[in-house]
């Protein structure tokens, strides 16, 4: 049985590596999603016709380092949330295991993943992503209209004073629960099938490919929750996740619920690949 601290350490390290490697795609995705919000339009935010146009404008305006605006809270949050996610998932998995090999049925995998995602969403993701979203939204505005010149610490102070650190926590928990439910169930079911077929533990390269496949499935299954979460954290105009989703569909059409899917697909493909392969390799070392 894997020690809980092993799961926490391996997950935290995997989350930090994954967060640093994939952050620019997260930045582009968030910028694309924020375009339709009233706050963004009222303050002269730039309109991007595509993720590539968004990338070009960001580099032209703020240089290559502009692609890492808001990285600090995201990096810390990513490391913590991955640690919490794997710790929770592995702990629940041990209690739900279906046979002496520790294998789970698909419903039990999904339940363990769902609970792990809800825990990480409420404890870590909601506050760190609230700060990240505000920093990126500020970065989208003309330089003379930007608020957070002091960076993440100033943004944290302002967000705390406005009692907005956990704004949108419902959609965050729903998204993280759905993400982990789909991602873990997809990854572990493929991993179990591969181990049965080869009668060997998965290699780092195999974990990389399985994680990439799990990321693809996760994106399209959970994208609407991510869009609603981003809109609620980026502005106070929506107090209800359902009303926010209905407003997006009414004003921008159903396809807007998948806005930013391309950069998120790029991120979650490599996110899943990196986080699972690093996690598996670290766990092998710790055992």
VONU-581576 format. One line per field, with one value per residue (C-alpha): residue number from 1; residue in three letters; chain; y, x, z. Coordinates in Angstrom, 3 decimals. Example, Ala and Ser with C-alpha at 12.3 -4.5 7.8 and 13.67 -1.06 7.14 Angstrom:
num	c(1	2)
residuo	c(ALA	SER)
cadena	c(A	A)
north	c(-4.500	-1.060)
east	c(12.300	13.670)
up	c(7.800	7.140)
***
This chain:
num	c(1	2	3	4	5	6	7	8	9	10	11	12	13	14	15	16	17	18	19	20	21	22	23	24	25	26	27	28	29	30	31	32	33	34	35	36	37	38	39	40	41	42	43	44	45	46	47	48	49	50	51	52	53	54	55	56	57	58	59	60	61	62	63	64	65	66	67	68	69	70	71	72	73	74	75	76	77	78	79	80	81	82	83	84	85	86	87	88	89	90	91	92	93	94	95	96	97	98	99	100	101	102	103	104	105	106	107	108	109	110	111	112	113	114	115	116	117	118	119	120	121	122	123	124	125	126	127	128	129	130	131	132	133	134	135	136	137	138	139	140	141	142	143	144	145	146	147	148	149	150	151	152	153	154	155	156	157	158	159	160	161	162	163	164	165	166	167	168	169	170	171	172	173	174	175	176	177	178	179	180	181	182	183	184	185	186	187	188	189	190	191	192	193	194	195	196	197	198	199	200	201	202	203	204	205	206	207	208	209	210	211	212	213	214	215	216	217	218	219	220	221	222	223	224	225	226	227	228	229	230	231	232	233	234	235	236	237	238	239	240	241	242	243	244	245	246	247	248	249	250	251	252	253	254	255	256	257	258	259	260	261	262	263	264	265	266	267	268	269	270	271	272	273	274	275	276	277	278	279	280	281	282	283	284	285	286	287)
residuo	c(UNK	UNK	UNK	UNK	UNK	UNK	UNK	UNK	UNK	UNK	UNK	UNK	UNK	UNK	UNK	UNK	UNK	UNK	UNK	UNK	UNK	UNK	UNK	UNK	UNK	UNK	UNK	UNK	UNK	UNK	UNK	UNK	UNK	UNK	UNK	UNK	UNK	UNK	UNK	UNK	UNK	UNK	UNK	UNK	UNK	UNK	UNK	UNK	UNK	UNK	UNK	UNK	UNK	UNK	UNK	UNK	UNK	UNK	UNK	UNK	UNK	UNK	UNK	UNK	UNK	UNK	UNK	UNK	UNK	UNK	UNK	UNK	UNK	UNK	UNK	UNK	UNK	UNK	UNK	UNK	UNK	UNK	UNK	UNK	UNK	UNK	UNK	UNK	UNK	UNK	UNK	UNK	UNK	UNK	UNK	UNK	UNK	UNK	UNK	UNK	UNK	UNK	UNK	UNK	UNK	UNK	UNK	UNK	UNK	UNK	UNK	UNK	UNK	UNK	UNK	UNK	UNK	UNK	UNK	UNK	UNK	UNK	UNK	UNK	UNK	UNK	UNK	UNK	UNK	UNK	UNK	UNK	UNK	UNK	UNK	UNK	UNK	UNK	UNK	UNK	UNK	UNK	UNK	UNK	UNK	UNK	UNK	UNK	UNK	UNK	UNK	UNK	UNK	UNK	UNK	UNK	UNK	UNK	UNK	UNK	UNK	UNK	UNK	UNK	UNK	UNK	UNK	UNK	UNK	UNK	UNK	UNK	UNK	UNK	UNK	UNK	UNK	UNK	UNK	UNK	UNK	UNK	UNK	UNK	UNK	UNK	UNK	UNK	UNK	UNK	UNK	UNK	UNK	UNK	UNK	UNK	UNK	UNK	UNK	UNK	UNK	UNK	UNK	UNK	UNK	UNK	UNK	UNK	UNK	UNK	UNK	UNK	UNK	UNK	UNK	UNK	UNK	UNK	UNK	UNK	UNK	UNK	UNK	UNK	UNK	UNK	UNK	UNK	UNK	UNK	UNK	UNK	UNK	UNK	UNK	UNK	UNK	UNK	UNK	UNK	UNK	UNK	UNK	UNK	UNK	UNK	UNK	UNK	UNK	UNK	UNK	UNK	UNK	UNK	UNK	UNK	UNK	UNK	UNK	UNK	UNK	UNK	UNK	UNK	UNK	UNK	UNK	UNK	UNK	UNK	UNK	UNK	UNK	UNK	UNK	UNK	UNK	UNK	UNK	UNK	UNK	UNK	UNK	UNK	UNK	UNK	UNK)
cadena	c(A	A	A	A	A	A	A	A	A	A	A	A	A	A	A	A	A	A	A	A	A	A	A	A	A	A	A	A	A	A	A	A	A	A	A	A	A	A	A	A	A	A	A	A	A	A	A	A	A	A	A	A	A	A	A	A	A	A	A	A	A	A	A	A	A	A	A	A	A	A	A	A	A	A	A	A	A	A	A	A	A	A	A	A	A	A	A	A	A	A	A	A	A	A	A	A	A	A	A	A	A	A	A	A	A	A	A	A	A	A	A	A	A	A	A	A	A	A	A	A	A	A	A	A	A	A	A	A	A	A	A	A	A	A	A	A	A	A	A	A	A	A	A	A	A	A	A	A	A	A	A	A	A	A	A	A	A	A	A	A	A	A	A	A	A	A	A	A	A	A	A	A	A	A	A	A	A	A	A	A	A	A	A	A	A	A	A	A	A	A	A	A	A	A	A	A	A	A	A	A	A	A	A	A	A	A	A	A	A	A	A	A	A	A	A	A	A	A	A	A	A	A	A	A	A	A	A	A	A	A	A	A	A	A	A	A	A	A	A	A	A	A	A	A	A	A	A	A	A	A	A	A	A	A	A	A	A	A	A	A	A	A	A	A	A	A	A	A	A	A	A	A	A	A	A	A	A	A	A	A	A	A	A	A	A	A	A)
north	c(0.000	3.415	5.653	8.786	11.045	9.378	10.220	13.794	14.352	12.712	14.555	17.924	17.525	16.349	19.316	21.838	20.429	20.288	23.816	25.435	23.544	24.280	27.713	29.744	27.667	28.315	32.053	32.011	29.913	32.296	35.383	33.872	33.008	36.459	38.338	38.129	39.412	42.885	43.988	43.075	44.982	48.057	48.500	48.227	44.683	43.542	41.252	38.141	36.372	33.160	31.662	32.414	36.080	36.138	34.693	37.252	40.210	39.057	38.728	42.032	43.920	42.412	40.325	36.592	36.906	38.161	34.531	33.840	36.639	35.206	32.161	32.371	31.637	29.104	27.277	27.115	26.166	23.510	21.871	21.910	20.768	17.860	16.803	16.959	15.254	12.244	11.938	11.942	9.672	7.083	7.107	6.607	4.045	1.882	1.788	1.049	-1.460	-4.374	-7.146	-8.136	-6.333	-3.008	-2.711	-0.751	-1.113	1.839	3.249	3.132	4.822	7.577	8.002	8.186	10.700	12.787	13.044	13.848	16.650	18.147	18.218	19.857	22.304	23.598	23.647	24.832	25.519	28.076	30.677	30.263	30.385	33.424	35.280	33.874	34.868	38.431	38.838	37.596	39.770	42.790	41.841	41.927	45.626	48.606	49.381	52.642	50.801	47.962	47.666	45.110	46.705	44.977	41.546	38.494	39.812	42.990	40.923	38.546	41.476	43.050	39.729	38.957	42.402	41.909	38.443	37.041	34.313	31.644	33.318	30.693	27.852	25.834	25.686	25.116	22.076	20.805	21.261	19.722	16.857	16.211	16.626	14.139	11.761	11.567	11.802	9.206	6.789	7.049	6.766	3.967	1.867	2.079	1.419	-1.690	-3.008	-2.395	-4.064	-7.105	-7.338	-6.938	-8.354	-5.554	-2.213	0.805	2.607	6.373	6.581	4.524	6.677	9.753	8.452	7.234	10.604	12.400	10.311	10.959	14.698	14.721	13.009	15.349	18.577	18.028	16.416	19.305	22.463	24.182	24.001	25.640	28.505	29.214	29.084	31.568	34.035	33.947	34.475	37.232	39.353	39.827	40.114	36.457	35.080	31.746	29.186	28.213	31.838	32.443	29.454	30.539	34.099	32.825	30.664	33.499	36.199	34.203	30.883	27.311	27.096	29.761	27.114	25.486	28.780	28.360	24.602	24.623	26.035	23.988	20.859	21.576	22.153	19.133	16.747	17.597	18.223	14.680	13.280	15.136	14.766	11.018	10.146	12.232	10.820	7.204	7.697	9.442	6.733	4.037	5.815	6.243	2.570)
east	c(0.000	1.366	2.070	-0.142	2.914	4.316	1.127	1.197	4.861	4.699	1.484	2.857	6.047	4.100	1.722	4.576	6.308	3.031	1.976	5.240	5.308	1.735	0.948	1.018	-1.869	-3.833	-3.238	-4.502	-7.547	-8.517	-8.086	-10.318	-13.002	-13.024	-13.778	-17.559	-17.797	-19.254	-16.239	-13.859	-15.854	-16.447	-12.742	-11.541	-10.193	-8.694	-10.792	-9.044	-10.314	-8.408	-5.948	-3.121	-4.178	-4.270	-0.749	0.570	-1.003	0.262	3.858	3.727	2.276	4.156	6.957	7.473	7.367	3.799	2.840	3.641	1.558	-0.201	2.108	2.960	-0.505	-1.142	2.147	1.628	-1.998	-1.146	1.416	-0.915	-4.006	-2.183	-0.813	-4.265	-5.858	-3.527	-3.523	-7.332	-7.729	-5.212	-6.685	-10.249	-9.080	-7.559	-10.917	-12.907	-10.601	-12.418	-9.801	-6.497	-4.564	-6.127	-8.077	-11.333	-14.477	-15.297	-18.054	-15.687	-12.913	-15.336	-16.529	-12.965	-12.005	-15.129	-14.489	-10.803	-11.726	-14.330	-11.833	-9.073	-11.548	-12.853	-9.547	-7.007	-8.302	-11.029	-8.794	-5.717	-7.699	-9.670	-6.350	-5.033	-8.200	-8.103	-4.434	-5.032	-8.151	-6.105	-3.387	-5.931	-6.678	-4.731	-1.688	-3.157	-6.237	-4.492	-5.076	-2.634	0.763	1.906	1.274	-0.103	0.222	-1.722	-4.350	-4.591	-5.143	-7.821	-9.584	-9.549	-10.970	-13.767	-14.483	-14.121	-11.504	-14.197	-16.484	-17.532	-16.576	-19.623	-18.578	-14.964	-15.934	-18.179	-15.446	-12.681	-14.942	-15.866	-12.237	-10.890	-13.806	-13.227	-9.432	-8.758	-11.395	-10.026	-6.380	-6.796	-9.065	-6.545	-3.676	-5.362	-6.033	-2.410	-1.001	-3.245	-2.154	1.597	1.793	4.232	3.986	3.494	6.630	7.068	6.491	3.303	2.027	2.759	0.599	-2.206	-2.256	-2.466	-5.487	-7.160	-6.614	-8.342	-11.454	-11.526	-11.478	-14.606	-16.535	-15.990	-15.423	-18.788	-18.067	-14.684	-16.184	-18.851	-16.242	-13.986	-16.812	-17.953	-14.430	-13.668	-16.714	-19.364	-22.175	-23.250	-24.133	-25.499	-23.708	-26.959	-27.834	-24.302	-24.522	-27.946	-26.690	-23.713	-25.962	-28.476	-25.922	-23.230	-24.757	-24.197	-20.759	-19.507	-19.614	-16.659	-14.803	-11.103	-11.282	-8.279	-5.705	-7.280	-6.978	-3.290	-2.859	-4.785	-3.256	0.228	-0.972	-2.293	0.783	3.229	1.416	0.774	4.229	6.029	3.767	4.371	8.149	8.362	6.217	8.518	11.491	9.774	8.761)
up	c(0.000	-0.935	2.062	2.085	2.280	-0.844	-2.756	-1.438	-2.322	-5.753	-6.629	-5.484	-7.520	-10.579	-10.268	-10.064	-13.167	-15.098	-14.069	-15.163	-18.469	-19.558	-18.096	-21.368	-22.743	-19.525	-19.958	-23.567	-22.633	-19.813	-22.000	-24.676	-22.104	-20.470	-23.698	-23.386	-19.804	-19.173	-17.084	-19.899	-22.525	-20.334	-19.612	-23.194	-23.165	-26.461	-28.677	-30.019	-33.118	-32.332	-29.831	-32.285	-32.459	-28.661	-28.518	-31.028	-29.221	-25.815	-27.016	-28.948	-25.971	-23.034	-24.501	-24.118	-20.314	-20.667	-21.325	-17.660	-16.137	-13.066	-12.939	-9.212	-7.766	-10.510	-9.878	-6.112	-6.591	-9.168	-6.904	-3.895	-5.783	-7.447	-4.072	-2.476	-5.509	-5.554	-1.755	-1.655	-4.683	-3.488	0.040	-1.231	-3.793	-1.058	0.730	-2.427	-4.113	-5.711	-5.514	-3.903	-6.667	-5.720	-8.983	-9.065	-11.116	-13.377	-11.077	-8.094	-10.077	-11.033	-7.433	-6.084	-8.785	-8.183	-4.433	-4.968	-7.371	-5.038	-2.146	-4.209	-5.744	-2.426	-0.552	-3.127	-6.628	-5.872	-4.141	-6.354	-9.592	-8.401	-8.112	-11.400	-13.267	-11.921	-12.829	-16.366	-16.752	-15.627	-18.092	-20.950	-20.358	-21.769	-19.601	-18.247	-16.960	-15.159	-11.418	-10.037	-10.563	-7.364	-8.838	-7.062	-3.483	-4.273	-6.077	-3.091	-0.716	-2.914	-3.493	0.247	1.124	-1.399	0.051	-3.450	-2.904	-2.948	-5.485	-8.007	-5.636	-6.760	-10.433	-9.351	-7.267	-10.064	-12.674	-10.567	-9.548	-13.182	-14.314	-11.796	-12.281	-16.046	-15.969	-13.266	-14.567	-18.125	-17.062	-14.528	-16.756	-19.621	-17.206	-15.782	-19.298	-20.324	-17.200	-17.756	-21.405	-20.785	-17.245	-16.420	-14.597	-16.856	-17.986	-17.885	-21.651	-21.411	-18.538	-20.685	-23.555	-21.274	-19.512	-22.849	-23.900	-20.542	-21.015	-24.417	-23.037	-20.023	-22.058	-24.093	-21.241	-18.805	-20.888	-20.122	-16.382	-16.958	-18.981	-16.335	-13.559	-15.368	-16.017	-12.384	-11.044	-13.534	-12.709	-10.019	-12.584	-12.141	-8.691	-9.872	-12.034	-13.763	-14.547	-15.783	-18.154	-19.428	-19.992	-21.997	-24.196	-24.640	-25.498	-27.309	-28.333	-27.156	-28.789	-26.361	-23.623	-25.404	-25.953	-25.235	-25.885	-28.250	-25.788	-22.978	-25.129	-25.659	-21.941	-20.649	-23.183	-21.953	-18.409	-18.149	-19.866	-17.613	-14.302	-14.604	-15.967	-13.308	-10.590	-11.662	-11.850	-8.454	-6.839	-8.293	-6.726	-3.341	-3.194)
***
